Amino acid sequence: MQDLIKRVLVELGENPSREGLARTPQRVERALKFLTSGYTADVDAILNGALFTVDYSEMVIVKDIDFYSLCEHHMLPFFGKCHVAYIPNRRVIGLSKIPRLVDVFARRLQIQERLTNEIAQTILEKINPLGVAVVCEATHLCMSMRGVEKQNSFAMTSAMLGIFRDNARTRTEFLELIRHTGGVPPEVPAVAGLTCVTD
C-alpha cells in the first residue's frame, strides 16, 4: 500500500521524498486501515456476552452516536450522528454495544443509505425485536469540498423496520424524541418504560 501511495503523490506532482512527505505513505496506510477496520470486525464477537433475556417491551433509544465514514465514490469523509431505537421482544443488547455496532459498519467504504440499513438489519437479525429504527444525519465532504460545494448541507437517512414501519404512532414518538438535544426532554419520564441514552 505504501508504494501505491508514493505513486499517487508522484502523480499529484509531489516529491514523496521531501521531509514533509517522507513518512506520509506509512501514516496514510495506518489511517486507511483504521478507517476501514469494519471489514475485519466480527459482529458476533462484539455482541458476545451482551445479549440479555429481559421482560421489557418498551422503546430503547441510543441517540447522538458520533460516527465517521468514507464515501465509496470519492473516499472522502462523511460524518455525523446516528440515532438507534428498538422495541425488545424479550431480548436486549447492552447499551454500549450499539455505538460499537455503528462503528463496525461506518468503518468501511460506505454510502449513508447502506450504512443506515446495515445497522437496522443487524439488530433485527440478532435479537428479533418488535421493531428497529435508525436515523443517520451526516455532512459529506464530497459535497462540501468539491462538486456542488455546499458547505452547510447535510443528508438524513432512515430505516424503519417492524412496528416502526407499521405503526405511525410509534414512529412519530421515536422521531419526536430524537429531535430533542441535551438528553431526555423533561416530559419523557412520563412515557411508560422508556429508556433513552445520549451517547
TORKOL-4160 file (C-alpha; in steps of 0.2 Angstrom, whole numbers, padded with zeros to 4 digits, m for minus):
199
<pt num="1" X="0000" Y="0000" Z="0000"/>
<pt num="2" X="0014" Y="0012" Z="0004"/>
<pt num="3" X="0021" Y="0010" Z="m0013"/>
<pt num="4" X="0004" Y="0014" Z="m0021"/>
<pt num="5" X="0003" Y="0030" Z="m0010"/>
<pt num="6" X="0020" Y="0035" Z="m0016"/>
<pt num="7" X="0014" Y="0033" Z="m0034"/>
<pt num="8" X="m0001" Y="0044" Z="m0030"/>
<pt num="9" X="0010" Y="0058" Z="m0023"/>
<pt num="10" X="0021" Y="0057" Z="m0038"/>
<pt num="11" X="0005" Y="0058" Z="m0050"/>
<pt num="12" X="m0001" Y="0073" Z="m0040"/>
<pt num="13" X="0015" Y="0082" Z="m0044"/>
<pt num="14" X="0023" Y="0080" Z="m0027"/>
<pt num="15" X="0040" Y="0073" Z="m0021"/>
<pt num="16" X="0037" Y="0059" Z="m0009"/>
<pt num="17" X="0055" Y="0060" Z="m0003"/>
<pt num="18" X="0054" Y="0078" Z="0004"/>
<pt num="19" X="0054" Y="0080" Z="0023"/>
<pt num="20" X="0035" Y="0083" Z="0025"/>
<pt num="21" X="0030" Y="0068" Z="0014"/>
<pt num="22" X="0044" Y="0056" Z="0019"/>
<pt num="23" X="0033" Y="0046" Z="0031"/>
<pt num="24" X="0016" Y="0050" Z="0023"/>
<pt num="25" X="0014" Y="0033" Z="0015"/>
<pt num="26" X="0016" Y="0024" Z="0032"/>
<pt num="27" X="0004" Y="0037" Z="0040"/>
<pt num="28" X="m0009" Y="0035" Z="0026"/>
<pt num="29" X="m0008" Y="0016" Z="0027"/>
<pt num="30" X="m0011" Y="0016" Z="0045"/>
<pt num="31" X="m0026" Y="0029" Z="0044"/>
<pt num="32" X="m0034" Y="0019" Z="0030"/>
<pt num="33" X="m0033" Y="0003" Z="0039"/>
<pt num="34" X="m0041" Y="0010" Z="0054"/>
<pt num="35" X="m0055" Y="0019" Z="0044"/>
<pt num="36" X="m0059" Y="0003" Z="0036"/>
<pt num="37" X="m0057" Y="m0009" Z="0051"/>
<pt num="38" X="m0075" Y="m0013" Z="0050"/>
<pt num="39" X="m0072" Y="m0026" Z="0036"/>
<pt num="40" X="m0062" Y="m0037" Z="0048"/>
<pt num="41" X="m0073" Y="m0034" Z="0063"/>
<pt num="42" X="m0084" Y="m0049" Z="0069"/>
<pt num="43" X="m0101" Y="m0043" Z="0074"/>
<pt num="44" X="m0104" Y="m0059" Z="0084"/>
<pt num="45" X="m0088" Y="m0056" Z="0094"/>
<pt num="46" X="m0093" Y="m0038" Z="0098"/>
<pt num="47" X="m0110" Y="m0043" Z="0104"/>
<pt num="48" X="m0105" Y="m0059" Z="0113"/>
<pt num="49" X="m0110" Y="m0058" Z="0131"/>
<pt num="50" X="m0121" Y="m0043" Z="0129"/>
<pt num="51" X="m0137" Y="m0050" Z="0123"/>
<pt num="52" X="m0149" Y="m0052" Z="0138"/>
<pt num="53" X="m0166" Y="m0060" Z="0141"/>
<pt num="54" X="m0177" Y="m0047" Z="0149"/>
<pt num="55" X="m0195" Y="m0045" Z="0152"/>
<pt num="56" X="m0196" Y="m0027" Z="0144"/>
<pt num="57" X="m0205" Y="m0022" Z="0129"/>
<pt num="58" X="m0204" Y="m0003" Z="0128"/>
<pt num="59" X="m0194" Y="0008" Z="0117"/>
<pt num="60" X="m0175" Y="0009" Z="0119"/>
<pt num="61" X="m0166" Y="0023" Z="0111"/>
<pt num="62" X="m0147" Y="0027" Z="0110"/>
<pt num="63" X="m0146" Y="0044" Z="0102"/>
<pt num="64" X="m0132" Y="0056" Z="0096"/>
<pt num="65" X="m0119" Y="0042" Z="0092"/>
<pt num="66" X="m0105" Y="0051" Z="0083"/>
<pt num="67" X="m0099" Y="0042" Z="0068"/>
<pt num="68" X="m0086" Y="0044" Z="0054"/>
<pt num="69" X="m0085" Y="0035" Z="0037"/>
<pt num="70" X="m0078" Y="0036" Z="0020"/>
<pt num="71" X="m0089" Y="0038" Z="0005"/>
<pt num="72" X="m0086" Y="0024" Z="m0008"/>
<pt num="73" X="m0087" Y="0036" Z="m0023"/>
<pt num="74" X="m0073" Y="0048" Z="m0018"/>
<pt num="75" X="m0065" Y="0041" Z="m0002"/>
<pt num="76" X="m0069" Y="0057" Z="0006"/>
<pt num="77" X="m0076" Y="0058" Z="0024"/>
<pt num="78" X="m0094" Y="0059" Z="0029"/>
<pt num="79" X="m0098" Y="0061" Z="0047"/>
<pt num="80" X="m0112" Y="0065" Z="0059"/>
<pt num="81" X="m0124" Y="0057" Z="0071"/>
<pt num="82" X="m0134" Y="0041" Z="0072"/>
<pt num="83" X="m0149" Y="0038" Z="0082"/>
<pt num="84" X="m0155" Y="0020" Z="0085"/>
<pt num="85" X="m0171" Y="0013" Z="0093"/>
<pt num="86" X="m0178" Y="m0004" Z="0095"/>
<pt num="87" X="m0193" Y="m0012" Z="0105"/>
<pt num="88" X="m0187" Y="m0028" Z="0113"/>
<pt num="89" X="m0196" Y="m0045" Z="0111"/>
<pt num="90" X="m0188" Y="m0052" Z="0127"/>
<pt num="91" X="m0170" Y="m0049" Z="0121"/>
<pt num="92" X="m0160" Y="m0033" Z="0123"/>
<pt num="93" X="m0142" Y="m0028" Z="0118"/>
<pt num="94" X="m0130" Y="m0020" Z="0131"/>
<pt num="95" X="m0132" Y="m0001" Z="0128"/>
<pt num="96" X="m0113" Y="0001" Z="0124"/>
<pt num="97" X="m0113" Y="m0011" Z="0111"/>
<pt num="98" X="m0125" Y="m0001" Z="0099"/>
<pt num="99" X="m0111" Y="0013" Z="0096"/>
<pt num="100" X="m0099" Y="m0001" Z="0093"/>
<pt num="101" X="m0111" Y="m0009" Z="0080"/>
<pt num="102" X="m0112" Y="0008" Z="0072"/>
<pt num="103" X="m0093" Y="0009" Z="0071"/>
<pt num="104" X="m0092" Y="m0008" Z="0063"/>
<pt num="105" X="m0102" Y="m0003" Z="0048"/>
<pt num="106" X="m0096" Y="0015" Z="0047"/>
<pt num="107" X="m0078" Y="0010" Z="0046"/>
<pt num="108" X="m0080" Y="0004" Z="0028"/>
<pt num="109" X="m0081" Y="0012" Z="0012"/>
<pt num="110" X="m0099" Y="0017" Z="0013"/>
<pt num="111" X="m0114" Y="0026" Z="0007"/>
<pt num="112" X="m0125" Y="0033" Z="0020"/>
<pt num="113" X="m0141" Y="0024" Z="0014"/>
<pt num="114" X="m0132" Y="0007" Z="0016"/>
<pt num="115" X="m0125" Y="0011" Z="0032"/>
<pt num="116" X="m0142" Y="0015" Z="0040"/>
<pt num="117" X="m0149" Y="m0001" Z="0033"/>
<pt num="118" X="m0135" Y="m0012" Z="0039"/>
<pt num="119" X="m0136" Y="m0006" Z="0057"/>
<pt num="120" X="m0155" Y="m0009" Z="0057"/>
<pt num="121" X="m0154" Y="m0026" Z="0049"/>
<pt num="122" X="m0141" Y="m0032" Z="0060"/>
<pt num="123" X="m0151" Y="m0028" Z="0076"/>
<pt num="124" X="m0166" Y="m0036" Z="0068"/>
<pt num="125" X="m0156" Y="m0052" Z="0065"/>
<pt num="126" X="m0148" Y="m0053" Z="0082"/>
<pt num="127" X="m0162" Y="m0050" Z="0094"/>
<pt num="128" X="m0178" Y="m0051" Z="0083"/>
<pt num="129" X="m0186" Y="m0036" Z="0091"/>
<pt num="130" X="m0203" Y="m0030" Z="0088"/>
<pt num="131" X="m0196" Y="m0016" Z="0078"/>
<pt num="132" X="m0180" Y="m0006" Z="0074"/>
<pt num="133" X="m0177" Y="0012" Z="0069"/>
<pt num="134" X="m0161" Y="0020" Z="0063"/>
<pt num="135" X="m0159" Y="0038" Z="0058"/>
<pt num="136" X="m0142" Y="0045" Z="0052"/>
<pt num="137" X="m0138" Y="0063" Z="0049"/>
<pt num="138" X="m0121" Y="0067" Z="0041"/>
<pt num="139" X="m0111" Y="0080" Z="0032"/>
<pt num="140" X="m0102" Y="0074" Z="0016"/>
<pt num="141" X="m0086" Y="0082" Z="0012"/>
<pt num="142" X="m0088" Y="0076" Z="m0006"/>
<pt num="143" X="m0102" Y="0089" Z="m0007"/>
<pt num="144" X="m0094" Y="0102" Z="0004"/>
<pt num="145" X="m0076" Y="0102" Z="m0003"/>
<pt num="146" X="m0079" Y="0098" Z="m0021"/>
<pt num="147" X="m0094" Y="0095" Z="m0033"/>
<pt num="148" X="m0108" Y="0107" Z="m0028"/>
<pt num="149" X="m0098" Y="0114" Z="m0014"/>
<pt num="150" X="m0112" Y="0117" Z="m0002"/>
<pt num="151" X="m0104" Y="0118" Z="0015"/>
<pt num="152" X="m0120" Y="0119" Z="0025"/>
<pt num="153" X="m0130" Y="0105" Z="0018"/>
<pt num="154" X="m0132" Y="0088" Z="0027"/>
<pt num="155" X="m0140" Y="0072" Z="0022"/>
<pt num="156" X="m0153" Y="0062" Z="0033"/>
<pt num="157" X="m0157" Y="0044" Z="0030"/>
<pt num="158" X="m0169" Y="0032" Z="0040"/>
<pt num="159" X="m0173" Y="0014" Z="0041"/>
<pt num="160" X="m0189" Y="0009" Z="0049"/>
<pt num="161" X="m0192" Y="m0010" Z="0052"/>
<pt num="162" X="m0206" Y="m0019" Z="0061"/>
<pt num="163" X="m0218" Y="m0009" Z="0072"/>
<pt num="164" X="m0209" Y="0007" Z="0067"/>
<pt num="165" X="m0214" Y="0005" Z="0049"/>
<pt num="166" X="m0231" Y="m0002" Z="0053"/>
<pt num="167" X="m0237" Y="0009" Z="0067"/>
<pt num="168" X="m0237" Y="0028" Z="0064"/>
<pt num="169" X="m0238" Y="0032" Z="0082"/>
<pt num="170" X="m0223" Y="0023" Z="0087"/>
<pt num="171" X="m0213" Y="0030" Z="0073"/>
<pt num="172" X="m0218" Y="0048" Z="0077"/>
<pt num="173" X="m0214" Y="0045" Z="0096"/>
<pt num="174" X="m0196" Y="0040" Z="0091"/>
<pt num="175" X="m0194" Y="0055" Z="0079"/>
<pt num="176" X="m0200" Y="0067" Z="0092"/>
<pt num="177" X="m0188" Y="0060" Z="0105"/>
<pt num="178" X="m0173" Y="0061" Z="0094"/>
<pt num="179" X="m0177" Y="0080" Z="0089"/>
<pt num="180" X="m0173" Y="0085" Z="0107"/>
<pt num="181" X="m0155" Y="0089" Z="0112"/>
<pt num="182" X="m0146" Y="0088" Z="0128"/>
<pt num="183" X="m0153" Y="0071" Z="0133"/>
<pt num="184" X="m0170" Y="0066" Z="0138"/>
<pt num="185" X="m0183" Y="0080" Z="0137"/>
<pt num="186" X="m0192" Y="0085" Z="0153"/>
<pt num="187" X="m0209" Y="0077" Z="0148"/>
<pt num="188" X="m0201" Y="0060" Z="0143"/>
<pt num="189" X="m0201" Y="0052" Z="0161"/>
<pt num="190" X="m0220" Y="0051" Z="0159"/>
<pt num="191" X="m0218" Y="0039" Z="0145"/>
<pt num="192" X="m0220" Y="0022" Z="0152"/>
<pt num="193" X="m0205" Y="0011" Z="0152"/>
<pt num="194" X="m0194" Y="0022" Z="0140"/>
<pt num="195" X="m0175" Y="0020" Z="0141"/>
<pt num="196" X="m0166" Y="0034" Z="0132"/>
<pt num="197" X="m0147" Y="0036" Z="0132"/>
<pt num="198" X="m0137" Y="0051" Z="0124"/>
<pt num="199" X="m0120" Y="0045" Z="0119"/>
